[in-house]
Structures are given as C-alpha cells and as structure tokens.
C-alpha cells in the first residue's frame, strides 16, 4: 500500500529579504498547519508554495488540475508555486522527475509538468523512452538534442535527488504535501482547498498588517 493521502475534498473544489526572519512564522496564522524548524523564506506580498508531488500519484494530478488552478485564480502572482519531485510509488523509473528538472533548467518547468501529468494519467504512457521524450520535449518548445544532452549530464538527476532529500528532512509522508514559505507544512486532511486558501490569505493579511503598523 502506497503512502498516498486521499484528499476527497479535492474533488469538490469551488471556484527586501525575509519578512519574518529565522524559522518562525508570524503569530496567529489562521487555518491548520504545522510549523517546522526550518528557515522561513517569505517575501512581502508573496507566498512561496512548494508542492512535494509524485508524477505517478493520481492525487497529485488532481491537485494540479483543481487546487493549483483555484489558487492561481484566487491569488494570482501573490502565490509562487513550485513542484519538488518526491516519489512514493517506488516501482517507477525516475525518468519523469529528471525530465521535469531538465525542463526547469531550460525555462520550461511549468509546461513540462503539465505535459508529464497528462501523459501519465490521461494518455496512460508510463514508459518514457527516448522517442516519447522527443515528442514531449518538442511539445513544450525545447530542442530534443539539447534536452537529451542535459539529461545525460547528470544535473537533473542530482537536482531530483536533492529535492528528495529535502522531502525526507521535512518528513514528507504523503503526496501531495505543501510547504508555504519554507516552513509552514500543510498535509493530509489539512490539505483541503478551503484550509490551504485560509492559511495563504492569513500570511498575506499579516503582510498588510505589518505595513499598516510600520513593523512586525
């Protein structure tokens, strides 16, 4: 049995420097979350959302199609969403994760992420051989020769491994799991759209209060 949370509510989605400093989050954030002993990376007016996800996890695919879209509509550029590959289905090859990392290095990470989720969950293509890779790489607007050279360099594999180790350090147990600004962890039953929206809105509201009061 894979350790993947089933977030049922995902099916019902309705439509400088560090501001806080150190590992602490601002006091009295609304919503449910866990505060980690990790550096806070918040910048005023923007929440950095890191999604730990497995390309082969159907709930991660659902998150991308529903929650991520909802957050973009709700907050626009006030939320910066980045995915970190964290495999929980260990029978799969790491090819998809390395393709994503290489595309990020070439400036097409978001486009490749969408294409990979579609290819795996809708097209049902789980073996991403070189021929399939070439088709997908061309689809996102990259040069297949340069892309394959990048994959062969080992840099995407190293980036993927670094992300996996990060997930282990912050004790990711399920996918998807979210970190907000580096140390506000939202997972499991708390990863409901309304709760996630509440926590993010509370972070941004804390910024507004800080400006009004002239300090934090």
Backbone as CSV, one residue per row, in Angstrom:
resi,resn,N_x,N_y,N_z,CA_x,CA_y,CA_z,C_x,C_y,C_z
1,UNK,0.840,-1.192,0.000,0.000,0.000,0.000,0.875,1.242,0.000
2,UNK,0.671,2.115,-0.928,1.491,3.305,-1.029,1.013,4.335,-0.029
3,UNK,1.950,5.100,0.496,1.599,6.119,1.467,1.170,7.386,0.740
4,UNK,-0.044,7.365,0.224,-0.578,8.495,-0.515,-1.894,8.897,0.126
5,UNK,-2.027,10.163,0.487,-3.250,10.607,1.137,-4.348,10.762,0.101
6,UNK,-5.552,10.376,0.467,-6.704,10.578,-0.391,-7.424,11.814,0.104
7,UNK,-7.275,12.894,-0.587,-7.901,14.138,-0.171,-9.208,14.263,-0.938
8,UNK,-10.273,13.732,-0.346,-11.547,13.667,-1.033,-12.064,15.020,-1.443
9,UNK,-11.778,16.024,-0.651,-12.324,17.337,-0.946,-11.742,17.930,-2.211
10,UNK,-10.632,17.356,-2.718,-10.075,17.843,-3.969,-11.081,17.687,-5.103
11,UNK,-12.010,16.784,-4.923,-12.997,16.548,-5.963,-14.127,17.566,-5.912
12,UNK,-14.099,18.448,-4.880,-15.202,19.376,-4.687,-14.707,20.806,-4.644
13,UNK,-13.678,21.117,-5.414,-13.133,22.467,-5.390,-14.109,23.437,-6.041
14,UNK,-14.352,24.541,-5.345,-15.173,25.609,-5.887,-14.302,26.857,-6.000
15,UNK,-15.036,27.015,-7.313,-14.353,28.203,-7.572,-14.775,29.444,-6.704
16,UNK,13.839,44.080,-0.106,13.614,43.041,0.570,14.520,42.043,1.205
17,UNK,14.087,41.011,1.639,14.617,39.866,2.332,13.484,39.204,3.042
18,UNK,13.786,38.258,3.891,12.772,37.554,4.633,12.038,38.507,5.551
19,UNK,10.723,38.511,5.439,9.936,39.459,6.211,9.872,39.063,7.676
20,UNK,9.845,37.758,7.933,9.693,37.309,9.312,11.026,36.938,9.917
21,UNK,11.952,36.422,9.107,13.284,36.069,9.583,13.274,34.802,10.403
22,UNK,14.396,34.063,10.340,14.541,32.880,11.181,13.521,31.811,10.859
23,UNK,13.350,30.838,11.755,12.468,29.724,11.483,11.021,29.980,11.834
24,UNK,10.708,31.092,12.466,9.356,31.296,12.977,8.426,31.864,11.920
25,UNK,7.155,31.476,12.011,6.115,32.074,11.192,5.480,33.201,11.993
26,UNK,4.742,34.093,11.335,4.077,35.150,12.075,3.062,34.558,13.042
27,UNK,2.795,35.189,14.168,1.875,34.630,15.147,0.436,34.627,14.663
28,UNK,-0.325,33.669,15.151,-1.772,33.633,14.958,-2.201,33.541,13.502
29,UNK,-1.518,32.718,12.732,-1.996,32.449,11.381,-3.299,31.673,11.467
30,UNK,-4.238,32.002,10.607,-5.488,31.256,10.552,-5.274,29.940,9.817
31,UNK,-6.144,28.988,10.081,-6.068,27.702,9.404,-5.250,26.674,10.156
32,UNK,-5.190,25.476,9.593,-4.497,24.356,10.214,-3.207,24.059,9.446
33,UNK,-2.107,23.959,10.176,-0.801,23.734,9.575,0.161,23.281,10.670
34,UNK,1.344,22.867,10.250,2.420,22.527,11.180,3.597,23.450,10.913
35,UNK,4.122,24.069,11.958,5.270,24.945,11.823,6.541,24.130,12.012
36,UNK,7.418,24.148,11.006,8.648,23.369,11.043,9.822,24.215,11.515
37,UNK,10.824,23.550,12.038,12.051,24.232,12.445,12.974,24.356,11.234
38,UNK,12.500,25.119,10.254,13.214,25.364,9.008,13.220,26.867,8.753
39,UNK,14.179,27.380,7.986,14.187,28.822,7.671,12.915,29.241,6.949
40,UNK,12.384,30.390,7.311,11.237,30.949,6.612,11.735,31.810,5.456
41,UNK,11.172,31.603,4.272,11.660,32.266,3.066,10.690,33.324,2.552
42,UNK,9.803,33.785,3.409,8.754,34.708,2.979,9.313,36.030,2.466
43,UNK,8.679,36.515,1.397,8.927,37.855,0.889,7.613,38.617,0.944
44,UNK,7.632,39.868,1.351,6.389,40.637,1.490,5.541,40.595,0.219
45,UNK,4.265,40.278,0.399,3.336,40.287,-0.719,3.312,39.031,-1.554
46,UNK,4.090,38.017,-1.176,4.126,36.779,-1.962,4.311,35.579,-1.056
47,UNK,3.561,34.520,-1.339,3.708,33.257,-0.618,4.348,32.247,-1.562
48,UNK,5.435,31.636,-1.124,6.115,30.618,-1.918,5.562,29.241,-1.547
49,UNK,4.840,28.640,-2.462,4.215,27.339,-2.226,5.051,26.264,-2.915
50,UNK,5.598,25.361,-2.127,6.356,24.227,-2.649,5.513,22.974,-2.496
51,UNK,5.198,22.356,-3.615,4.382,21.141,-3.618,5.288,19.927,-3.807
52,UNK,5.334,19.061,-2.811,6.038,17.787,-2.946,5.067,16.804,-3.589
53,UNK,5.434,16.312,-4.765,4.489,15.523,-5.544,5.189,14.406,-6.302
54,UNK,4.404,13.389,-6.614,4.848,12.257,-7.419,4.071,12.296,-8.732
55,UNK,4.762,12.304,-9.856,4.074,12.353,-11.145,3.128,11.167,-11.338
56,UNK,3.379,10.069,-10.647,2.542,8.877,-10.805,1.410,8.817,-9.788
57,UNK,1.323,9.802,-8.923,0.276,9.863,-7.895,-0.973,10.536,-8.462
58,UNK,-2.113,9.853,-8.501,-3.322,10.461,-9.068,-3.806,11.663,-8.276
59,UNK,-3.529,11.693,-6.971,-3.971,12.820,-6.151,-3.130,14.065,-6.427
60,UNK,-1.876,13.853,-6.816,-1.040,14.979,-7.236,-1.556,15.548,-8.554
61,UNK,-1.971,14.665,-9.449,-2.571,15.102,-10.703,-3.835,15.908,-10.429
62,UNK,-4.660,15.433,-9.493,-5.883,16.136,-9.122,-5.568,17.503,-8.526
63,UNK,-4.524,17.569,-7.698,-4.111,18.835,-7.088,-3.765,19.841,-8.183
64,UNK,-3.013,19.390,-9.178,-2.607,20.278,-10.270,-3.807,20.781,-11.054
65,UNK,-4.793,19.921,-11.266,-5.940,20.280,-12.081,-6.958,21.136,-11.340
66,UNK,-6.997,21.036,-10.022,-8.049,21.701,-9.264,-7.503,22.761,-8.310
67,UNK,-6.756,22.322,-7.308,-6.311,23.244,-6.267,-5.347,24.289,-6.811
68,UNK,-4.368,23.866,-7.604,-3.407,24.821,-8.157,-4.107,25.867,-9.018
69,UNK,-5.084,25.429,-9.798,-5.855,26.352,-10.631,-6.652,27.318,-9.760
70,UNK,-7.268,26.790,-8.695,-8.038,27.626,-7.779,-7.159,28.698,-7.129
71,UNK,-5.963,28.303,-6.695,-5.065,29.252,-6.041,-4.608,30.338,-7.004
72,UNK,-4.374,29.951,-8.244,-3.958,30.933,-9.240,-5.062,31.963,-9.473
73,UNK,-6.311,31.485,-9.546,-7.434,32.401,-9.746,-7.644,33.286,-8.519
74,UNK,-7.459,32.711,-7.337,-7.723,33.426,-6.086,-6.640,34.459,-5.774
75,UNK,-5.368,34.078,-5.981,-4.273,34.925,-5.523,-3.381,35.488,-6.633
76,UNK,-3.509,34.981,-7.842,-2.685,35.474,-8.941,-1.204,35.318,-8.661
77,UNK,-0.441,36.375,-8.929,1.011,36.293,-8.746,1.452,36.469,-7.300
78,UNK,0.494,36.496,-6.382,0.843,36.554,-4.962,1.242,35.182,-4.414
79,UNK,1.011,34.150,-5.202,1.442,32.795,-4.844,2.374,32.283,-5.936
80,UNK,3.558,31.858,-5.534,4.555,31.311,-6.457,4.640,29.809,-6.203
81,UNK,4.132,29.013,-7.141,4.036,27.565,-6.951,5.178,26.850,-7.656
82,UNK,5.873,26.010,-6.901,6.956,25.198,-7.441,6.757,23.753,-7.010
83,UNK,7.020,22.832,-7.902,6.913,21.412,-7.554,8.291,20.826,-7.278
84,UNK,8.359,19.970,-6.273,9.552,19.184,-5.986,9.168,17.711,-6.123
85,UNK,9.876,16.987,-6.958,9.562,15.582,-7.163,9.884,14.751,-5.935
86,UNK,8.877,14.012,-5.462,9.071,13.163,-4.287,8.315,11.856,-4.527
87,UNK,9.006,10.839,-5.034,8.313,9.587,-5.397,7.858,8.789,-4.185
88,UNK,6.607,8.396,-4.206,6.082,7.474,-3.192,5.702,6.138,-3.814
89,UNK,5.611,6.110,-5.146,5.362,4.869,-5.875,6.718,4.417,-6.407
90,UNK,7.375,3.574,-5.659,8.798,3.306,-5.889,9.080,2.312,-7.014
91,UNK,8.040,1.772,-7.637,8.268,0.821,-8.729,8.531,1.530,-10.059
92,UNK,8.412,2.860,-10.071,8.560,3.604,-11.316,9.979,4.151,-11.476
93,UNK,10.398,4.269,-12.744,11.698,4.846,-13.040,11.672,6.361,-12.763
94,UNK,12.826,6.965,-12.491,12.860,8.398,-12.188,12.850,9.300,-13.419
95,UNK,12.609,8.732,-14.598,12.720,9.498,-15.842,11.860,10.758,-15.837
96,UNK,10.598,10.647,-15.407,9.694,11.803,-15.432,10.233,12.934,-14.562
97,UNK,10.762,12.580,-13.394,11.285,13.596,-12.480,12.515,14.288,-13.075
98,UNK,13.363,13.506,-13.711,14.567,14.083,-14.314,14.212,14.939,-15.525
99,UNK,13.194,14.530,-16.283,12.721,15.353,-17.396,12.207,16.693,-16.891
100,UNK,11.477,16.668,-15.799,10.961,17.903,-15.215,12.098,18.821,-14.780
101,UNK,13.095,18.245,-14.125,14.220,19.051,-13.659,14.991,19.652,-14.844
102,UNK,15.185,18.870,-15.900,15.880,19.391,-17.074,15.076,20.502,-17.731
103,UNK,13.774,20.322,-17.831,12.924,21.369,-18.410,12.972,22.641,-17.572
104,UNK,13.014,22.501,-16.241,13.151,23.678,-15.379,14.441,24.428,-15.696
105,UNK,15.521,23.681,-15.872,16.803,24.314,-16.184,16.769,25.042,-17.521
106,UNK,15.866,24.616,-18.401,15.756,25.235,-19.724,14.590,26.224,-19.795
107,UNK,14.008,26.530,-18.638,12.961,27.546,-18.573,11.565,27.089,-18.921
108,UNK,11.329,25.764,-18.950,10.018,25.246,-19.323,9.486,24.241,-18.293
109,UNK,9.799,24.463,-17.026,9.377,23.522,-16.000,7.879,23.405,-15.855
110,UNK,7.173,24.526,-15.827,5.712,24.503,-15.665,5.048,23.788,-16.826
111,UNK,5.509,24.077,-18.034,4.928,23.433,-19.217,5.190,21.922,-19.209
112,UNK,6.405,21.525,-18.837,6.734,20.104,-18.808,5.947,19.376,-17.720
113,UNK,5.761,20.020,-16.599,4.985,19.402,-15.517,3.581,19.054,-15.997
114,UNK,2.924,19.976,-16.670,1.570,19.731,-17.167,1.551,18.599,-18.190
115,UNK,2.541,18.602,-19.077,2.611,17.574,-20.119,2.864,16.196,-19.516
116,UNK,3.732,16.130,-18.509,4.027,14.840,-17.883,2.819,14.279,-17.142
117,UNK,2.112,15.117,-16.395,0.908,14.644,-15.708,-0.122,14.142,-16.717
118,UNK,-0.303,14.861,-17.808,-1.263,14.434,-18.829,-0.842,13.119,-19.474
119,UNK,0.443,13.025,-19.808,0.949,11.829,-20.486,0.774,10.587,-19.625
120,UNK,1.037,10.727,-18.327,0.976,9.576,-17.425,-0.454,9.212,-17.045
121,UNK,-1.300,10.210,-16.780,-2.627,9.924,-16.235,-3.744,9.914,-17.261
122,UNK,-3.571,10.620,-18.369,-4.611,10.615,-19.396,-4.222,9.761,-20.591
123,UNK,-2.991,9.925,-21.059,-2.535,9.136,-22.199,-2.097,7.730,-21.790
124,UNK,-1.877,7.542,-20.467,-1.509,6.234,-19.908,-0.177,5.725,-20.450
125,UNK,0.762,6.641,-20.668,2.101,6.250,-21.114,3.051,6.384,-19.933
126,UNK,3.464,5.248,-19.380,4.296,5.264,-18.186,5.771,5.011,-18.482
127,UNK,6.069,4.501,-19.650,7.454,4.252,-20.024,7.882,5.359,-20.982
128,UNK,8.671,6.300,-20.461,9.025,7.482,-21.244,10.358,7.254,-21.955
129,UNK,10.310,6.435,-23.028,11.542,6.157,-23.769,11.939,7.373,-24.608
130,UNK,13.047,7.273,-25.294,13.603,8.436,-25.993,12.664,8.970,-27.057
131,UNK,11.943,8.076,-27.738,11.017,8.517,-28.784,9.879,9.333,-28.187
132,UNK,9.311,8.855,-27.089,8.242,9.593,-26.422,8.772,10.909,-25.859
133,UNK,9.973,10.855,-25.288,10.565,12.072,-24.740,10.696,13.147,-25.815
134,UNK,11.143,12.740,-26.987,11.340,13.715,-28.057,10.024,14.412,-28.409
135,UNK,8.941,13.651,-28.466,7.633,14.231,-28.765,7.223,15.242,-27.701
136,UNK,7.416,14.874,-26.432,7.020,15.752,-25.330,7.898,16.993,-25.267
137,UNK,9.179,16.812,-25.512,10.116,17.943,-25.480,9.764,18.950,-26.570
138,UNK,9.445,18.456,-27.757,9.044,19.356,-28.837,7.735,20.063,-28.493
139,UNK,6.846,19.359,-27.830,5.548,19.943,-27.466,5.705,21.162,-26.560
140,UNK,6.663,21.119,-25.648,6.847,22.261,-24.738,7.783,23.320,-25.323
141,UNK,8.263,23.084,-26.552,9.038,24.105,-27.234,10.532,24.066,-26.991
142,UNK,11.067,22.879,-26.683,12.501,22.756,-26.445,13.157,21.909,-27.535
143,UNK,14.464,22.051,-27.656,15.241,21.289,-28.637,15.580,19.915,-28.066
144,UNK,15.130,18.831,-28.688,15.364,17.487,-28.155,16.850,17.134,-27.979
145,UNK,17.702,17.593,-28.896,19.127,17.268,-28.803,19.729,17.912,-27.558
146,UNK,19.435,19.189,-27.361,19.945,19.895,-26.182,19.346,19.304,-24.905
147,UNK,18.098,18.907,-24.981,17.422,18.329,-23.821,18.076,17.017,-23.413
148,UNK,18.318,16.142,-24.386,18.933,14.848,-24.095,20.351,15.023,-23.571
149,UNK,21.065,16.014,-24.100,22.415,16.285,-23.597,22.364,16.728,-22.147
150,UNK,21.360,17.521,-21.824,21.191,17.948,-20.440,20.876,16.781,-19.523
151,UNK,19.994,15.887,-19.961,19.674,14.699,-19.161,20.930,13.864,-18.911
152,UNK,21.733,13.712,-19.949,22.931,12.883,-19.847,23.999,13.498,-18.941
153,UNK,23.912,14.789,-18.693,24.922,15.458,-17.861,24.860,15.036,-16.395
154,UNK,23.730,14.496,-15.988,23.568,14.102,-14.591,23.040,15.206,-13.694
155,UNK,22.960,16.428,-14.201,22.487,17.542,-13.368,21.020,17.396,-12.974
156,UNK,20.133,16.983,-13.894,18.735,16.786,-13.487,18.588,15.705,-12.416
157,UNK,19.360,14.631,-12.539,19.304,13.562,-11.537,19.760,14.074,-10.180
158,UNK,20.793,14.908,-10.172,21.292,15.473,-8.920,20.263,16.406,-8.292
159,UNK,19.588,17.207,-9.128,18.559,18.118,-8.623,17.382,17.333,-8.047
160,UNK,16.996,16.271,-8.736,15.917,15.417,-8.240,16.285,14.793,-6.900
161,UNK,17.496,14.314,-6.777,17.947,13.699,-5.536,17.983,14.713,-4.399
162,UNK,18.401,15.938,-4.697,18.429,16.984,-3.676,17.017,17.279,-3.174
163,UNK,16.047,17.326,-4.090,14.658,17.548,-3.701,14.111,16.407,-2.864
164,UNK,14.475,15.183,-3.237,14.011,14.017,-2.472,14.562,14.055,-1.049
165,UNK,15.835,14.424,-0.904,16.439,14.509,0.422,15.794,15.624,1.256
166,UNK,15.446,16.717,0.593,14.736,17.801,1.279,13.413,17.274,1.830
167,UNK,12.685,16.543,1.006,11.417,15.972,1.455,11.587,15.034,2.632
168,UNK,12.636,14.240,2.601,12.896,13.344,3.737,13.228,14.135,4.992
169,UNK,13.968,15.239,4.840,14.346,16.040,6.008,13.127,16.658,6.690
170,UNK,12.171,17.095,5.894,10.972,17.709,6.474,9.861,16.687,6.681
171,UNK,10.229,15.404,6.550,9.339,14.283,6.884,8.041,14.284,6.065
172,UNK,8.206,14.356,4.753,7.056,14.205,3.866,6.592,12.749,3.924
173,UNK,5.337,12.536,4.234,4.782,11.185,4.322,3.805,10.887,3.199
174,UNK,3.191,11.912,2.658,2.159,11.737,1.650,2.421,12.684,0.476
175,UNK,1.857,12.334,-0.660,1.820,13.285,-1.763,0.369,13.463,-2.183
176,UNK,-0.027,14.714,-2.465,0.782,15.924,-2.350,0.874,16.418,-0.903
177,UNK,1.989,17.058,-0.576,2.172,17.811,0.662,2.739,19.166,0.287
178,UNK,2.332,20.196,1.015,2.705,21.557,0.669,3.526,22.199,1.776
179,UNK,4.574,22.923,1.390,5.287,23.828,2.298,5.021,25.247,1.826
180,UNK,4.620,26.108,2.751,4.441,27.521,2.460,5.604,28.286,3.053
181,UNK,6.278,29.045,2.211,7.411,29.865,2.650,8.462,29.071,3.418
182,UNK,8.628,27.815,3.030,9.746,27.030,3.542,9.537,26.310,4.851
183,UNK,8.591,26.759,5.687,8.471,26.107,6.995,7.049,25.977,7.530
184,UNK,6.040,26.239,6.693,4.651,26.064,7.109,4.109,24.872,6.332
185,UNK,3.956,23.758,7.005,3.629,22.494,6.347,2.129,22.216,6.412
186,UNK,1.557,21.920,5.267,0.136,21.589,5.181,0.034,20.238,4.478
187,UNK,-0.539,19.256,5.169,-0.580,17.904,4.613,-1.832,17.174,5.071
188,UNK,-2.030,15.990,4.499,-3.108,15.110,4.926,-4.470,15.771,4.867
189,UNK,-5.243,15.595,5.942,-6.597,16.138,5.987,-6.609,17.665,5.973
190,UNK,-5.500,18.281,6.328,-5.430,19.749,6.309,-5.245,20.318,4.909
191,UNK,-4.936,19.444,3.953,-4.701,19.911,2.589,-6.022,19.998,1.819
192,UNK,-6.990,20.588,2.470,-8.261,20.861,1.827,-8.189,22.253,1.220
193,UNK,-8.801,22.459,0.066,-8.688,23.749,-0.608,-9.022,24.942,0.277
194,UNK,-10.109,24.841,1.037,-10.504,25.978,1.868,-9.473,26.271,2.955
195,UNK,-8.908,25.211,3.553,-7.908,25.442,4.597,-6.628,26.019,4.008
196,UNK,-6.200,25.494,2.876,-4.991,25.999,2.231,-5.169,27.466,1.860
197,UNK,-6.335,27.787,1.335,-6.623,29.176,0.977,-6.624,30.068,2.222
198,UNK,-7.153,29.549,3.331,-7.201,30.315,4.579,-5.797,30.633,5.089
199,UNK,-4.918,29.631,5.063,-3.555,29.846,5.563,-2.828,30.867,4.689
200,UNK,-2.944,30.732,3.381,-2.269,31.658,2.476,-2.801,33.078,2.659
201,UNK,-4.119,33.204,2.730,-4.718,34.525,2.923,-4.266,35.139,4.236
202,UNK,-4.096,34.312,5.256,-3.650,34.806,6.560,-2.217,35.319,6.500
203,UNK,-1.360,34.632,5.743,0.028,35.085,5.572,0.045,36.452,4.884
204,UNK,-0.735,36.583,3.829,-0.779,37.845,3.102,-1.400,38.954,3.936
205,UNK,-2.398,38.604,4.742,-3.015,39.594,5.633,-2.022,40.065,6.678
206,UNK,-1.143,39.162,7.114,-0.110,39.546,8.074,0.831,40.580,7.472
207,UNK,1.105,40.447,6.170,1.911,41.453,5.473,1.231,42.814,5.530
208,UNK,-0.069,42.815,5.246,-0.825,44.068,5.212,-0.833,44.729,6.583
209,UNK,-0.987,43.930,7.639,-0.984,44.473,8.991,0.390,45.043,9.344
210,UNK,1.440,44.340,8.855,2.789,44.816,9.127,3.047,46.171,8.492
211,UNK,2.553,46.354,7.262,2.713,47.641,6.597,1.958,48.743,7.320
212,UNK,0.740,48.419,7.761,-0.100,49.405,8.433,0.525,49.831,9.745
213,UNK,1.105,48.875,10.464,1.689,49.188,11.761,3.111,49.680,11.664
214,UNK,3.707,49.529,10.489,5.073,50.004,10.314,6.123,49.034,10.769
215,UNK,5.711,47.912,11.337,6.676,46.909,11.785,5.940,45.600,12.016
216,UNK,6.742,44.516,12.248,6.162,43.215,12.570,6.359,42.922,14.038
